[in-house]
């Protein structure tokens, strides 16, 4: 477990580059923890790429009491327990709001390190940066320069498929993700 004095300032953070921030944060955390410690990257999306997350600095997930969430873009305490984070930032939505139903891709940290690739093309529009890029280079994985769309793209069929063993983790629907947080991490 990280020391309670850990702050957001201890980690590399470039606004609007969440997936890269997560990768760098996980690498730093994992390097400071016992070798048998597991970490996870969690992607939250849906087919319309419209998901509400409360307590974020920008607008436009062992048991839940020991599982910590390190969200560099959250206004919640850093880190937060999964129980507090899921209750306040990811409350269960009204079933009528189907456009905003969330899906969660949970990827074990070491798999994420091996598979993630981004040349940041998604952050450019008409050749202009939508947000200033980080000072460090993008990420390449086994000759792949961009696969962020694989992490983002998820829906009901992906929940049914489970973990495909391809390094891109397992997809949960809203209920499944909250159950995973409550019952421990052994379900991945």
ZIPE-V64773 format. One record per pair of residues at least 6 apart in sequence whose C-alpha atoms are under 7 Angstrom apart, sorted by the first residue. I is the first residue (numbers start at 1). GAP is how many residues later the second one is. Records with the same first field share a line. If there is no record, write none. Layout:
I: GAP / GAP
//
This chain:
1: 32
7: 71
8: 64 / 70
11: 14
12: 9 / 12
13: 8
14: 7 / 120
16: 115
22: 19
23: 90
26: 13 / 83
30: 9
38: 71
39: 69 / 70
40: 66 / 67 / 68 / 69
41: 65 / 66 / 67 / 68
42: 62 / 63 / 64 / 65
43: 61 / 62 / 63 / 108 / 109
44: 58 / 59 / 60 / 61
45: 6 / 57 / 58 / 59 / 107 / 109
46: 55 / 56 / 57 / 107 / 108 / 109
47: 106 / 107 / 108
48: 51
50: 50
51: 49 / 50 / 51
52: 48
53: 36 / 37
54: 34 / 35 / 36
55: 19 / 20 / 21 / 34
56: 17 / 18 / 19
57: 16 / 17 / 18
61: 8 / 21 / 120
62: 122 / 123
63: 118 / 119 / 120 / 121
64: 17 / 18 / 19 / 117 / 118 / 120
65: 16 / 17 / 18
66: 15
67: 14 / 15
68: 11 / 12 / 13 / 14
69: 10 / 11 / 12 / 13
70: 8 / 9 / 10
82: 99
102: 71 / 72
103: 51 / 52 / 68 / 69 / 70 / 71
104: 67 / 68 / 69 / 73
105: 46 / 64 / 65 / 66 / 67
106: 63 / 64 / 65
107: 61 / 62 / 63
108: 61
111: 56
114: 27
115: 26 / 52
116: 23 / 25 / 31
117: 22 / 23 / 24 / 27 / 28 / 29 / 30 / 31
118: 20 / 21 / 22 / 27 / 28 / 29 / 30
119: 19 / 20 / 26 / 27
120: 18
123: 6 / 7 / 8
124: 6
139: 6
151: 17
158: 13
159: 12 / 13 / 14
162: 8 / 9
163: 6 / 7
170: 18
180: 7
//
